[in-house]
Amino acid sequence: MEDVIRTVKVKLDVPDERCDDLHQTKNQFLHCANTTAAWAWRHPNDYCITSKQKAERALYDQLRNETELTANLVQKGIRRAIEATKSGVARLKKGDTTSQPHFDAWSVVYDKRSATFHRDYVSLSTVNGRVECDYVLPDESEGTPIGEYLLNEDYEFRMSTLQYDRATESFYLHARMRRTAGEQESSTTTSEDAKHRTVLGVDLNVDGSLAVTSTGEFIGNADEMNHRRREYERARGSMQEAGTRSAHLSIQSMQDREHRWMQDELHQASNQILEEARDHGCTHIAFENLTDIRKRMAGAKRFHAWAFRRLFEYVEYKAEMIGIEVAQVSPAYTSQRCSSCGFTHENNRRSKHQFVCQKCEYELNADYNASKNIARKLLNRLHSGQKSSGGGAPCQCALASGALNLNGDFHASVESTAEGESTDKPTTSVVGY
């Protein structure tokens, strides 16, 4: 028997007087996760703790006393940190640079012991008892994930994640739905799923757009982030010259404000990357390996290296909650290789943002080209790990329109006969300059 898992995002109608209960629940849930991470992460002086049982034995009673959470939510907070610690240890074993996990994104994990899921509402455990929240359903749900999975009695609710959108002040439940398939249906579903394993490539940049995806989405504004960063540095420099206690306190306050602003920017970027992956049915997200990013990328300062690593970590742990895998691939030649014909040469990169293949004359935005090559690298790795006597390609890259198969052939969707015309040469407003 094979399980079919789908994740559905649904907005919640939370009573105004109970919103603060959910915010406090989130704060205490993250306290459990961060306390556990600090206890479990012992690199480089000792071995990190990756046993959930050991962590619960050591911390459960303490965290129950320090919070007003139910037992289940405390356990979920502990286990989230241990899973992140395991991922960090795996990266260390591969020689990658990483640090103690830290959780500050608005997120709480619920299962059937801490939440009661219904087809039209959910009852959530909080620091102040239960709160019932109706789902905000569309007038016409047929053909949507809500209609196909959330309202479908063939699917049952599994562990889900509550998140909060600061921009709209709205709560969303990312509900994981499971259907147990029969033997015949299972083999068909497994075969279909294999054909639709889709990789989203993400290219990170020190200027222009912060991230560019293989679907042609230009996310964030690295130029604006650099500008704001320099403004903060100049202001701190002026205050340091004063040398007074008041100036020192102002510098600390400014650093806190800058950090909060930066975290918010990265969270927004990570959410956009995940939305792009969900919209295109992606099963995997590929980034370049960030090890030694300062040595490899011209102009990448300590600030950029920190921002790139943090963005990757945000995407990684958020993706885990919705069943999407995140991986890193070698950055070699991703900026020089033509994503259309495969010809690789340093002269293909005409400028920071222009790529023109010297062989086939394929022209497009350089960062967009790199993102497609990043996706292809993970796609090839996934394919090499599969045992398919047919020699087919059960994986594909997520592109602007259509799919790029392992042979490098582009298959356009019905709506388009050209590869991403609107994103190969993006307008100023799209890129975000």
Secondary structure, DSSP 8 states (H G I E B T S, - for coil): -EEEEEEEEEEEE--GGGHHHHHHHHHHHHHHHHHHHHHH--TTTS-----HHHHHHHHHHHHHHH----HHHHHHHHHHHHHHHHHHHHHHHTT---------SSEEEE-TTTEEE-SSEEEEEETTEEEEEEEE--S--TTSHIIIIIT-TTSEE-SEEEEEETTTTEEEEEEEEEEEE-HHHHHHHHHHHHHTEEEEEEEE-SSS-SEEETTS-EES-HHHHHHHHHHHHHHHHHHHHH--HHHHHHHHHHHHHHHHHHHHHHHHHHHHHHHHHHHTT-SEEEEE--TTHHHHSTT--HHHHHHHHHHHHHHHHHHHHTT-EEEEE--TTTTTB-TTT--B-GGGB-SSSEEE-TTT--EEEHHHHHHHHHHHHHHHHHHHT---TT----EEEE-SSSEE-TTS-EE--TT-SSS-HHHHS--HHHHT-
